[in-house]
Amino acid sequence: MDTFPFAVSTRRLVAVGLLALALVALGYRHLRSARPVALAVAPIRVASSSPSARSRAAPGLVVDVEGAVRRPGLVRLPSGSRVADAVARAGGTTRHADRNGVNLAAPVSDGQQVIVPRSGATGGAPAGTGGVAAAGPVSLSSATAEELDTLPGVGPVTAQKIVDYRTQHGAFRSVDELDAIPGIGPARLADLRGLVVP
């Protein structure tokens, strides 16, 4: 009986099959290693800023509240606060406070001093001015035009100029800044010293 000329022995078939299987396994391994591998990356933690950096970045005001308040001294307030907020942060007024002597609705600015006068303190409105009696020094940074008008030598026009200057340049840092206001010269400034505070 003739054998088929291309007949392959069983051993050869097994060897070829194993070789093919090895090649497939190698190819699979190569393809798998060529895929991008996902790396586990630890999340980045942002270091918390130092207290000094936070205080510089935090918007707000520091106001000095003095006079007839329960806890006089420096208070921190958010931007846009009023004198009433500063007085409340200082513990409120004492029973000796003259609430009519301070404009609680006036806006405050950073570095301003708010003085709540005591009842019966010396000072008063000049006759015929129709203004509120000035008890204690008048705050250039928070007084209304009417309150500024009660000062000697300051009429309604100059009082409005003071308010306009404050609106444009912010709170007064010094009484000497009054020299920049038209109508207030060195003599008038000397008269006002002791009657006004920044």
Helices and strands as residue ranges (DSSP letters): H 10-34, H 51-57, E 61-67, E 73-77, H 83-89, G 99-101, E 113-116, E 138-139, H 145-149, H 156-169, G 175-180, H 186-192, E 196-197
